[in-house]
Structure formats: C-alpha cells, structure tokens
C-alpha cells in the first residue's frame, strides 16, 4: 500500500510516496530526501538534535510520523540561510561560539528560531535557557548558545518574523 503526501519543505513543494506509514519526518528528511542537517540523536524525543519547524512550531522530527503531516510546511536547517546570507540566529551562534562539536547545532539553531518566532525568548537568560531546555549539548556550550539566542532576539526584535519564511521580515 502506498501513502501519498504533499509537503512544502524549505519553500519547495514536494509530492512524496511512502510505502510504510511508520516513517518519521526525521527518517523521511535524512534517508529519503537527503536533507542530513537534521540529526538523529536519541531517536526518542529527549535530546532535540532533530528539531525542525512544522508550520512554524518546533517539533522533534524523530517523534512525528510523516503521514500525519500531509500538507504541512516544514523548515529545516538547510532552508534557513538565504543564499550566502546566514539567518541572524546562525550568525549569532558563530559570534558567540554557540557550538563545539556541532552535532546538536542544527537542532539548537532551529529551536532558537522557533523560540524567537513564538515570542518566547525575551531578554532574560534564564527564560532562554528554559525555552531551549529540550535541546541538549553534549559539549556544554550552553553559555554561548544562550548568548547567541539573546543576540539574535535583540537583532530580530525590531522586525517581527514569520518562521515559515526564509528569515525575511513579515
């Protein structure tokens, strides 16, 4: 039995045929669409390495069945920058060394983009840490991550953003 679904991934409409209804968004992205920026960490929704935006909301893609998201708009780390211009969150992560080994970085960045877009980042480091608590960093780069989110929030605060657009003002 085939399952047909339509997804818009990083602004590109896709028609996808699945032969198994148990395929997660994570496996669809990595194994079938070769968008490997989204990482498979724990595969249990506990580490946040697989965080993507679905309809502008943060989602652990390892827990989301692809067939249940027919018609959804999905944004991955590959769709964040616009050409050579990095998204403000990506720039802030570089500015503040918000990564070490880099394994968790795509999920951290996508979670930060979602947190800011949801209006939940604020300007309080504790609030940022709480909002990002679903994303684990094995290297302990939390101080840089927090500072990066605060910088990006300050830069993006002047212009409201839509998480479904590629970093452009709404």
MONORLIN-V76908 format. One record per backbone hydrogen bond with DSSP energy under -0.5 kcal/mol. NH is the residue of the N-H (numbers start at 1). CO is the residue of the C=O. Records with the same first field share a line. If there is no record, write none. Layout:
NH: CO + CO
This chain:
3: 18
4: 2
5: 16
7: 14
8: 72
9: 7 + 12
10: 8 + 74
12: 9
13: 11
14: 7
16: 5 + 14
18: 3 + 16
23: 20
25: 61 + 64
26: 61
28: 24
29: 25
30: 26
31: 27
32: 27 + 28
33: 28
35: 29
36: 34
38: 35
39: 49
41: 39
51: 48
52: 59
53: 75
54: 52 + 57
55: 53 + 73
57: 54
59: 52
61: 50 + 59
63: 60
65: 63
66: 23
68: 65
69: 66
70: 67
71: 6
72: 69
74: 8 + 72
75: 53
79: 76
80: 77
81: 77
82: 85
83: 81
85: 82
86: 84
91: 87
92: 88
93: 89
94: 90
95: 91
96: 92
97: 94
98: 93
106: 102
108: 104
109: 105
110: 106
111: 107
112: 108
113: 109
114: 110
115: 111
116: 112
117: 113
118: 114
119: 116
120: 115
121: 115
124: 121
125: 123
128: 124
129: 125
130: 126
131: 127
132: 128
133: 130
135: 132
136: 47 + 134
140: 137
145: 141
146: 142
147: 143
148: 144
149: 145
150: 146
151: 147
152: 148
153: 149
154: 150
155: 151
156: 152
157: 153
158: 154
159: 156
162: 168
163: 161
165: 162
167: 165
170: 160
